[in-house]
């Protein structure tokens, strides 16, 4: 297996985006759930890195295995356990030399924390990162659009309630619309009817008191037009990318693709 090494120190006078005392850490991305969401996530990781040359970006190994059984069906009691597939991916990333694990699939976080611990990898959780952002903004209530498995497992509900943030979820008909939109993206792309339904559902969450809407499934980010929603829409995949930049490089994220956190300074 080819060994991956930290890059050599930059020549004198050449800009380097690492903190002088930090060491770049290799990030493993457990992807393929689904493929389009993984591609979207890696693009955001590149955007959120304040780099002016290739060597200043986050070093990444992507394990993209779309054969992982449906996480939601498993959690709802009607599908195969994805744990063996996820464990294989986590172990493969560990063997490749990764120290940090990121999973751009929200529902997979019902299974992944234990596997990351077994492998000795630091998991940067998309759930916890998003909950941190909502709490930091002083949000009192958030609407959550996610898979039925994520709702059933209480992934966001638990994380947000620990931080004093109330959770507003779709009703049963609304959740069926969310599921249909997710399936459409996985099948090649959401149609206008799916996009309209998600926008209407997001507005209804705002009407019920949501101060933010969280697209808590990485496919939904590709289907919801946030300009049609009257409250800010959070993209957990982008928040995860920003935290990974900080974790892997020891440097602040660029905040190129959305609002910066309170007190942050945008790059010129």
C-alpha positions, 0 to 999 in steps of 0.5 A: 500500500502506498504510504501517505506522508505529511507534506514537506515544509514550505520554502522560505517566503512561500505562504503556508496556511498551517499554524506554525506549531500544528501538524496536518492530519489525514482525514478519512471520509466515509462516503458513498451514502449517497455518491452525489452527497459525497461529491458535494461534501468534498467540494465544500471542503475545498471551498472552506479551505483558505488555500492558495495552492494545492499543498495547503488543502486538507489531505483526504482519503475518500472511501466511497462505497454505495453498497452500504445497506439503507441506514433508515430501513435498518433503523426502522426494523425493515432492512439489513444491518449496515454495520459490517459495511461501515466497519469495513470502510472505517478499518480501510481508512484507518489502514490508509493512515487516517487519524480523523473520520468524517461521514457526510451521511447524517443517518449513518451516525446512528452506527458510526461513533462506536466503529470510530472508537473501535478503530481509534479514529477521532470522529468529527460528528456532523450531528454535533457540529450542527447542534453546536452551530445552532446553540452558538447562534442562540437558536431556541427552536430549529426545524429538522428535515431528515430521513425517517431513520434519523428521526426515529433514532433521535439523533438531532433531537437528542443533540439539540435538547442537550443544548436547550434547543427545541426540535420541530419535525414534519408531520407524517404527510410532510415526512413522506414528502421529505422521503420522496425528495431524498429518493429523487436525488439518489435517483438522479435529481429532484424534480420541481415538484419535490423542490416546491414540496420541500420549500412549502414544508420548510415554510410550515416549520418556520410558521410553527416557530422554527428559527432555522431549518436544518437540512439534516440529510445531505441529499436534501441540500441538493433539493431545497432552494433556501431562497424560498425559505423565510428563515436561515437554512443550515447545511450540516455538510458545510458546517462539517467541512468547516470543522474539518479544516480547523481539525485537520489543519489547525487553521480557521475555515474560509467561510466562502459558502455561507454565513460566518459564525458570530464574530468570525472575520471573512477573508478578503 
